[in-house]
Amino acid sequence: MIQLAQTSQTGQLKEIWRQCFGDPEPYIDLFFTHRYRQGQALVEEREGEAVAMLFLLPIALHTAAGPLRGCYIYGVATRPDCRGQGISTRLLAQANELLAREGYDASLLVPASESLFAFYRRQGYETGFWVNHSTVSRREVENFSPSLLKLTPSSLTEQEELRNQTFSASGLFGRWDREALRYADREAAFLGGQVFAFPGGYVLCYPSGEDLYIKELIPGENPVQAVLAALHSRCFKERYHLRLWQREPVGESAPFAMIRWLKEPPVLTGAAPYLSLVLD
């Protein structure tokens, strides 16, 4: 039976998460304490126990035609001993039926691997967001012109106005609210990430060993190379991995997120679609 998760099932959801995603308990607790709200999860229940789940996180969709109601579907997972029975397909179908009844315009998700794009297409999704990927080595960065940018520790909530103003030029912008941005700041701090501001822009990055992952960047009037040079003077990493809005002329385009329209899709105009901070 598929139903909204009950408060009493939170421990079961955490256990499914642990078995399927392998995250440490403090990270799982971070999500359930600071991001998850009652009524934001569907579960497949058998004999009173949740064996599969997905989370429903509301997100505003900004378009030139006006705001739309979106829902980001996250953490689709089935307990290992119950896989291969079509549970995820049924959960997704039920989730979209529920969202349609409640007046949502679309649901969005980010496939965890390239192979899953085909699975989600069979569930009615289409690729709706792309990103530009690139990796820049330490040697390449050191050949850039020295940067005069001064990086100042900041947060996504402090940069909310600039973020919304910049990405609203997108034809379809997944716009998180203040609560979601607060959680993104908490998650970044937990994972050792940092937001750095500079005149006209900011960058969100996460370290991992000798690598630095740039998850969001608004360069403003500054070349991306200048931001990288400033980061390198502070972080001294061997590799810098960038995931950028398609409007930035750096890297190669790759599919990122998918969308299923629950109402007549709008005619999209403006810059390339943009979605980020998606707990991927």
NORSULRA-V550221 format. One record per residue. N is the residue number from 1. NEAR is the number of other ideal C-beta (glycine too) atoms within 8 Angstrom. Layout:
N/NEAR ; N/NEAR
This chain:
1/5 ; 2/9 ; 3/8 ; 4/7 ; 5/12 ; 6/6 ; 7/5 ; 8/4 ; 9/12 ; 10/9 ; 11/6 ; 12/10 ; 13/14 ; 14/12 ; 15/8 ; 16/15 ; 17/13 ; 18/11 ; 19/7 ; 20/10 ; 21/7 ; 22/4 ; 23/8 ; 24/5 ; 25/8 ; 26/7 ; 27/10 ; 28/12 ; 29/9 ; 30/12 ; 31/10 ; 32/10 ; 33/7 ; 34/7 ; 35/11 ; 36/8 ; 37/5 ; 38/5 ; 39/5 ; 40/8 ; 41/12 ; 42/14 ; 43/15 ; 44/15 ; 45/12 ; 46/8 ; 47/4 ; 48/4 ; 49/8 ; 50/12 ; 51/12 ; 52/14 ; 53/16 ; 54/15 ; 55/10 ; 56/14 ; 57/12 ; 58/9 ; 59/12 ; 60/12 ; 61/14 ; 62/12 ; 63/13 ; 64/7 ; 65/5 ; 66/5 ; 67/7 ; 68/10 ; 69/11 ; 70/14 ; 71/14 ; 72/13 ; 73/13 ; 74/11 ; 75/9 ; 76/10 ; 77/11 ; 78/13 ; 79/11 ; 80/7 ; 81/4 ; 82/11 ; 83/8 ; 84/3 ; 85/6 ; 86/6 ; 87/12 ; 88/10 ; 89/8 ; 90/10 ; 91/15 ; 92/12 ; 93/9 ; 94/10 ; 95/14 ; 96/12 ; 97/8 ; 98/10 ; 99/12 ; 100/10 ; 101/6 ; 102/6 ; 103/6 ; 104/11 ; 105/10 ; 106/15 ; 107/14 ; 108/17 ; 109/12 ; 110/10 ; 111/10 ; 112/5 ; 113/5 ; 114/5 ; 115/6 ; 116/9 ; 117/11 ; 118/7 ; 119/9 ; 120/11 ; 121/10 ; 122/6 ; 123/10 ; 124/6 ; 125/10 ; 126/7 ; 127/10 ; 128/9 ; 129/15 ; 130/11 ; 131/11 ; 132/15 ; 133/12 ; 134/10 ; 135/8 ; 136/9 ; 137/9 ; 138/10 ; 139/6 ; 140/8 ; 141/12 ; 142/7 ; 143/5 ; 144/11 ; 145/6 ; 146/5 ; 147/11 ; 148/5 ; 149/11 ; 150/7 ; 151/11 ; 152/7 ; 153/7 ; 154/9 ; 155/7 ; 156/13 ; 157/9 ; 158/8 ; 159/13 ; 160/10 ; 161/6 ; 162/10 ; 163/11 ; 164/10 ; 165/7 ; 166/8 ; 167/12 ; 168/9 ; 169/7 ; 170/14 ; 171/11 ; 172/13 ; 173/13 ; 174/17 ; 175/11 ; 176/9 ; 177/8 ; 178/7 ; 179/6 ; 180/12 ; 181/14 ; 182/10 ; 183/10 ; 184/11 ; 185/12 ; 186/10 ; 187/11 ; 188/13 ; 189/8 ; 190/9 ; 191/8 ; 192/7 ; 193/12 ; 194/8 ; 195/15 ; 196/13 ; 197/11 ; 198/15 ; 199/7 ; 200/8 ; 201/13 ; 202/12 ; 203/14 ; 204/13 ; 205/13 ; 206/11 ; 207/11 ; 208/6 ; 209/4 ; 210/5 ; 211/11 ; 212/13 ; 213/10 ; 214/14 ; 215/10 ; 216/9 ; 217/14 ; 218/12 ; 219/12 ; 220/8 ; 221/4 ; 222/12 ; 223/6 ; 224/12 ; 225/8 ; 226/14 ; 227/16 ; 228/13 ; 229/14 ; 230/13 ; 231/15 ; 232/13 ; 233/7 ; 234/8 ; 235/8 ; 236/6 ; 237/11 ; 238/6 ; 239/11 ; 240/14 ; 241/11 ; 242/14 ; 243/11 ; 244/14 ; 245/12 ; 246/12 ; 247/8 ; 248/11 ; 249/3 ; 250/8 ; 251/9 ; 252/6 ; 253/8 ; 254/8 ; 255/8 ; 256/9 ; 257/13 ; 258/16 ; 259/11 ; 260/12 ; 261/8 ; 262/10 ; 263/7 ; 264/4 ; 265/7 ; 266/7 ; 267/5 ; 268/10 ; 269/5 ; 270/9 ; 271/9 ; 272/9 ; 273/12 ; 274/13 ; 275/11 ; 276/8 ; 277/10 ; 278/10 ; 279/9 ; 280/4
